[in-house]
């Protein structure tokens, strides 16, 4: 991985004086709704791996921060995305009402599951079965609202904002960091999901620092030399760099550990890769979605067990922090100049996003 120097905070502010976001930012419904629209309604968000959309008709239905959508591969091989909301009475085309479920499902026709309205592959309304004679009714003006879809090295992203920059621009320095990582070597193994009782930012911030490792992750602490732990933040990406302790056979951080604004991490280790997506559900709940990919012959069971263990440890501390954020005593804290450059960078990005009209 390229050894990039640490970068200055994006707005030039001094990390040595930095304070955290105020506690209400982690549970206020108005702030949650504003972030839903200014962050998740405008940024490129990972939705799938191309292996899940390999055949014509394959579709993945999602709810991204409450936005129902689906991505589908057409008969012409093109990936297209749409809001999963019928123009009749808001019925689903592909998905379901389950907020925490990602559905991969072959869809031969884009037909509303409620009343059968039929759309073609481009989202244009084709038929309204047994609808009757209606006045001032123009089916040609009732296409499914489309969304941007693009792929990077097998990973499929969607963006609800038609005016957003191209995916390549939104990836920041990630392509350069991953240039020598053989992402295409790994094969999709499966998904896992975890619902946490905390605000999405609380978990992202936990991911973006290694300060807590000695106190929360005993097994990981035995493998990682925390004294040499470093986090670097610049150009929409935060990376972790940590030397392994002597005599560690398979170093945990011997790979690429990179988080991409606003909510996805690529964790590459030896013969495996986990892609970790952090999605808000409500002001005080969120979901972690994992995509697991492995090279042939990899020790997948050990990797999955380690991931499960670390995730559960993080879940417990993040839920405790959330409880304290809501209790009414704590308002703001100070950030560690030594360890929390990634947290500082993330909070600056959140402030900048929320400041947009």
C-alpha positions, 0 to 999 in steps of 0.5 A: 500500500502506498505510504502516504504522509498524514494530511492536514484536516480538511478545513485547516482547523487544529486537531489539538483544539478539536471538540467532538460533535454535541451529544444531541447530534446522536439522537435528535430526530431533526438532525437525523432527517437532515443527515439522511437527506444531505449525506445519504441522499447525495453521496455514492453508497455501496449497494452490492457486488457484481457477482450478485448481479451477474445475470440479466434480470438479477436485482438487489433491493435495498433501503438506504437510510430509509430510501427504498431502491433497487439495482437490476441488470438488464437484458443488454447487460447494463446496470440500472437503478430506480426508486422502488416505489410504484407511481400508482400507490407507492407499492414495491416493485422488487423489495419488501417492507423489511428495513434490514433486508437486502434481497437478491432476486431475479426479476423478469419484469418490473411489475408492481407487487401491489396492483401489477403496474408494469414498467419496462427496463428503462422504468417507463410505464407500459401497462396499468392492468384493469385500471379503467378509463381515467381523465387527464391520465398520462402514463408516459409521465409516470416513469419510475424515478431513476438513480445513478448506478456505477461500478468500481472493480466489482463493487456497485454503488448507487447515488440518489442525486442526479447532480452528484459528481461521478463515482470516480471523483467520489472515491477520492484516493481509494483507487490509488491506495488499492491499485496493487490490491488484487480485489478481483482475485477474491470471490464473493462468499456471503453477507452478514448483518448486525443491528446496533442500538446506536447512532450510525456516527457513533459506530463510524467513529469507533471504526476510525480510531485504534485508541480503544483496542487495548481496552475493548479488543483483547485478542486484537491487542495481542496481535497489534502494536498499538504504540505504532498505530497510526490513522491517516485522513485525506481526500475522503478516505481514512486509513489504518496503519499498525505494526504487528507484534513480533512472532505474529504468524498472520498479521491482522493489519498486513493489507489495506484497511481503508474507510471511504466517506460516508459509510463503507470500509474495505478491510483486506487481509491476506486471502480475504476481504470484508467490506463493511457498510454502516447504515442509519436506521433511526436516530438511535439505531444502525445496521452493519452490513458485511460483504465477505470475499475470499481467495481460493483456499483461504481460511474463511472460518477463522476470518469470519470468527474473528470478524464476529468477535470484534464486531460484538465487542464494538457493538457492546461499547457503542451501545453503552456510549449511545446510552450515555449520549442520551442520558443528558449529562455529557455534551461535548468532549475533546479529541485525541491529537495522537489517535483521533485524526480519523474521527476529526476528519469524519466529523468535519465531513459531517458538518460540511454535508449538513451545511449544504442547502 
